Amino acid sequence: MATTKKPPSPRRRPPKKPAPVPPSCGTCAGTGETTTAVRVGRKRRDIGATQSALCPDCFGTGTA
């Protein structure tokens, strides 16, 4: 009786490295929004309120 050969087992691959994290924007800290104080009047006095807007450096993406 002839013996049959077993096929070789598949080789294990090393785990993939995680994708590099893109550097976050320094102005908005990666959030995509910046806040500024609201100023009114001719003398530009601060009224104590804030408003949020898109980051001018990264345009809201959060990455520089």
C-alpha positions in Angstrom: 0.0 0.0 0.0 1.4 3.4 -1.0 1.4 6.3 1.4 0.2 9.7 0.3 1.9 12.9 1.2 0.1 15.6 3.1 0.1 19.0 1.6 2.2 21.5 3.6 0.2 23.7 6.0 -0.1 27.4 5.2 2.5 29.6 6.7 1.5 32.2 9.2 2.1 35.8 8.3 3.2 38.4 10.8 0.5 40.8 11.8 0.2 44.0 9.8 1.6 47.2 11.2 -1.0 49.8 12.0 -1.3 52.8 9.6 0.7 55.8 10.7 -1.4 58.5 12.4 -1.3 61.8 10.5 0.0 64.7 12.6 -2.8 66.7 14.0 -3.2 70.4 13.5 -1.5 72.6 16.1 -4.1 75.3 15.9 -7.2 73.2 16.5 -5.6 70.2 18.2 -7.2 67.9 15.7 -10.8 68.9 16.2 -11.2 71.0 13.1 -12.8 73.9 14.9 -11.4 77.0 16.5 -13.1 79.4 19.0 -12.7 83.1 19.1 -14.1 85.8 21.4 -16.9 87.9 20.1 -16.1 91.6 20.0 -18.6 94.3 19.4 -18.7 98.1 19.0 -16.4 100.6 17.5 -13.8 100.1 20.2 -14.0 96.3 19.8 -14.9 95.5 23.4 -15.2 91.8 24.4 -18.7 90.7 25.5 -17.7 87.4 27.1 -19.2 85.2 24.4 -17.3 82.8 22.0 -18.1 81.5 18.5 -16.7 78.5 16.8 -15.6 78.3 13.1 -13.5 76.0 10.8 -9.8 76.0 11.5 -8.0 78.3 9.0 -4.9 76.1 8.9 -6.5 72.7 8.2 -9.9 73.7 6.9 -11.8 71.5 9.3 -10.0 68.2 8.6 -8.0 68.2 11.8 -4.7 67.2 10.1 -2.0 69.6 9.1 
